[in-house]
Amino acid sequence: MTFTQKYTIISPLEPISEGQVFESSNWPMHVTLADTFAIDSIQDDFISKLSTSSEGRSVKISGERTAYFGRKKEVEVTLLHLSKDLVELHYVVVGLLLDKGASFNDPQYTKSGYIGHVTKQKSGYLNVRESRELNSLALIDMFPGGNPYLREVIKIIDINKS
């Protein structure tokens, strides 16, 4: 099976670091801001634009209700209240990617189709009515070294600095 280089952009809800590698079955708790996408290249100009466009944003998330995703509805998630700030951050990230020619695996879940959520992970979950502050964005390589079973944190961008 051939794998294409793909990425995703998340906001981690627990500490992660650049260069960190983890198994695809053991993600840190996070909010996905741009679902899996392919792009010709992730260059410094994209990272710089992403950093500038997201800098100084204050985004608070709040769990709204529990739902189940996946073909068999086996993946437990906490759906998020789609606040103006969360939706704007999603649009900024997706807009920058589209400007660079990104192709999304599931474009129906971008822009007006965005479903903000936190998937229950081995390390924890977001409770309904629990609130958290988003502090950073992380660019994740979905196939580091061509391995589809690993993920690597390429870059972390602090969004709360101003």
C-alpha positions, 0 to 999 in steps of 0.5 A: 500500500502506498501512503501519501505525505499528509498532515493535520493541525491540532491544538493540544490539550496536554503538553507535547513538544516539537520532534515528539513521535507517538503511535497513531493509536496513542494521540495526546488529547487535542482539538483538531483545527484542520483535519488530515490534508495533503500539501505539496510542501510545508515551508517556513512561509506557511508556518510564519503565516500561520503563526502571524494569523493565530497570534494573540487569539484567546480561544476557550473551548467548552464541552457541550455533549457526548457523541460517537463517531466512526462507521460503527459509532465506536469513537467517543468524543465530546462535542464542543460549543462552536464559539465565534473564536473557535470557528474563526481559528478553524477558518483561519487555519483552513483558509491558509491551507487552501491558499497553499493548495491543500487537499483535505481527506474529508473536506465536508468537515471544513468551514461550515461543516466543521465539528469541533470535538475532543476525542476520548484518548488513553490519556484522558478526555474533556468532560461535558461542561468542562472548559479549557483554553487553547494555548497553541497549534501543532503541525503533525506529520501523519506519516513520518518517515513513511510510517503510517502507524506513527505521528510526529510533532513538526512545529508548535506555535504559541497562539496566546502571545501578543 
